[in-house]
Amino acid sequence: MNITTGGPHILLFERDQQLVALLTSELQLAGYECHTARTAVEVFDAIARHPVRLVLVNLAQAAAARREFWVALDTQRRGRGVQVLTFHCTNLAGYGPSNDDPDERSNSVVADMEVDGMLGIMNMVNAIRSRLAISNTGVMSRLAAQTNPSSLGGQNTLPIPSAPPVNTNQASTSLPFNGTPSRQPSQPS
C-alpha cells in the first residue's frame, strides 16, 4: 500500500523489508512519495510508471555489482531528471555491525552514503532533502525534528505555565501540590 503525500517520488532498491519499512516511514514523514523495488526489473518498471526523481540503491544488492544494471539504469534515467544515491547499510534492521575483514565487506565500491543505525537513516533523509527541492509544506522527519530545532526557523516553543485561579472564592476540587486535599475557606458565621 502506497500512501500518497504529493511530494517528489523516491524509489528504493532494497530487498530487506525491515530496512524498507524504516526508510519508507521516515521518507513519507518527510513528505516524499515512496516506491520500493526488490529486483532490477522492478526498478526499471517503477521508473517507467512513476515520475521518480531519486533512486536509492543499496550497494549490498547483488544486481548493484553488475555493470549491466548500471548501464540500463543510466539509459532509463537519461532525459528524465532521475538522480541516484548509493548507500551501504550497517548496524540496522537485518544488517550487523560493519565488518573489518575486507573479504567479507561489500564496501569495495565507494557509496554516496554510509547508513549506520538510525542516525544514518536521519542523515540519509537530510541528504535526500538537500538533493531534491521539496515544497515548503512544514512536514519534517521526526528524527530531524528531534535533533535539529534550528531547521524550524529558529522558533522555540515553551509550555505555558499554569497559574492558580485569581478568584480566591472559587471552589477547587483539585489536589494542591503537596498532595493533601484542599480545604474550602471557612465562612464567618
N, C-alpha and C positions, 0 to 999 in steps of 0.2 A: 504494500500500500504506500503510495507516494502522497505526501502532504504538500499541497500547493501553497507556496509562500509568495509567489510572484517575483522572486528575486532571480538573479542570474543562475543558470543551470550549471551544476558541477557533476562530473561523472567520476565515480570512484571504482578503480580496477583493483578489486581485492576479493579473495576467497574466504577469509576468516570472518565469520558472521559476527563475532564479538567486536572486532575492530570496526566492522561496517556499522554496527549499531551505535558504537561510541561516536564515531566520526559523523555519521548521518544526523544524530540528535544534536550535536554541537553546531553543525553547519546549518541545520534548519532553524535552530535558535538564533543564529547569526543572520538569518534572512535569506538563505540560499535554497534553491530547489535542487534536491539530491537524487541522483540515479546511481545504481550500482551495476557492475558487470563482473561476472566471475570468470569469463573466458574472453579471449581476444576477439572472437566473433561477436560477442555481446557488446564489446567496446565499440566496434565499428557500426553495429546496428543502432546503438544509442546515439552515436554522433550523427548518423543519418536521420534519425527520427526526431531528435530534440535539438533545440538551439543551445548546445553545450558550449560554455565559454572556457571551462577549465577541466582537464583530465588529470586526476590524481593517480599515479602509478606506483604501487609498492614494488620495489626492485627485487623483493623476495619471490615474486611470481615467476614461474618457470618461463612464461611467454616473454617476460621483460628481458630475459637473457638472449633472446633470439633477434638477430638482425632483421629478419623478415617482419617481425612485429613493428619495429620502429620505422621501417620503410613504409609499411602500409599505413601506420598512424600519421606519418608526415604527409602522405598522399591524401588521406581523409581530411586532415585539418587545413590543407592548403586552400586559401581563399575564404575560409570560414571564420577566421579570427580565434581559433581554438588554441589555448595555451596548455602546456604540460608542466606538471610539478611532480618530480620524482621524490620518493622518500624511502628510508629504511625505518622499520619499527622494531623497538626493543622494549622489554620490561612493561608490556601492556597486553591485555587480552591473552591470546594463546602463545605469545612470544615471551621467551625468557630473557634474562639479562644478557647484555651484549657479551659475546664470546671473544676471548683474546686469542684463540687459535685461528691463524689466518686461513687454514684449510676448512674450518667449519663456518666461516663467515661468508655472507653474500655481499660483503662490502667492497668487492674488488672494483665495482663501478661506483663512482662518486655520485651521491644523491644530492638533490637540492635541499632536502631537509632530513634531519635525524630526529625521529619521534621517539622520545624516551619517557614513557609514563604519561600521566595526564597532563603534566606541564608541557610535554611535547605536543599533545593534542591542542592545547591552548595556543602554543607557538605556531602550529600549523594553521589554525583558524586566523590568527593575526597575519600570517604570511599570505593567506588567500585574500584577506581583506586588502592587503597592500597591492596585490596583483590585479584584483578586479575592483573596478569602481562600482560601489553599491549606492543605491539611492538612500538618502538620509531618512530612514524610517524610524530611527530611535531604537531599533532592535539590536541587541548585542549578546554575545555569548555569556552565559552565566559565569564561566571561569574568568573571562576577560573582565567582567564587571567586578568580580571579587578582587582581582589583582591590579586593575588599572583604573582607579577612580578618576584620573585626570582626563580620560577619554570621554567623560560625560560633560565636558565643557567647564570643568573646574567648579561645578556646583557641589556643595557639601550639604547634606541634609542631617539635621539633628532631631531627635524626638522632642516633642513638645512636653515641657514639664507639667505635671499635674499640680493643680493648686487647690487648696482647701476651699470650701464654699465661703463666700464673703458674708452671707447672712448667718449669724450665729443662732438664730431661732429655727433654722432649717433642720428638720429631723434627719438623723444619719442612721442608716441601717448597716453600714459597713464597719469592719473592724479597724481600729486605729493601728498605727504602725507597730506598737509593742505587743499586739496580739490579744489584748484584753478587750472585752466588749465595751462599746461606747456607752456613756450614760447621758440620759437626757438632762438638760439643765433643770434644776429644781425650780418649781413655780412658787412664788411667795403666796401665803395664804392670808 
